[in-house]
Amino acid sequence: MARRSVSAKRVAIIAGALALLAVVAYAGVCAYFVVHEQLAVFYPMARASTSPEAAGLKGVAEVTIATEDGERLYGWWTAPAAG
C-alpha cells in the first residue's frame, strides 16, 4: 500500500508541475503579445511607393475605387489569364 500512495503523490507533483508550466507558458505568450502588439496593427498607406510600370509589370493598371461610405480604395489590377 505504501507504494500506491507514493505513486499517487508523484502523479500529483507531476500534474502540478505541468499545470505550473502551462501557466508560465501562457503568461509568456501574453507578455510577448503585449510587448509586440504594434506589429499586429495595420497602418494603411496613402499610395504605393512605385507604379506597376516602374516595377516592371506589363498589363497591370493602377485603379481607384470609390466606396459607398466615401472612402477611396487604391490598388493594382490585371486582367485574368485566358482559360
Residue pairs with C-beta under 8 A, 6 or more apart in sequence:
33 40
46 74
47 74
48 74
48 76
51 62
52 60
52 61
52 62
52 76
57 76
57 78
59 78
59 79
60 76
60 77
60 78
61 76
61 77
61 78
62 74
62 75
62 76
62 77
63 74
63 75
63 76
63 77
64 72
64 73
64 74
65 72
65 73
65 74
65 75
66 72
66 73
67 73
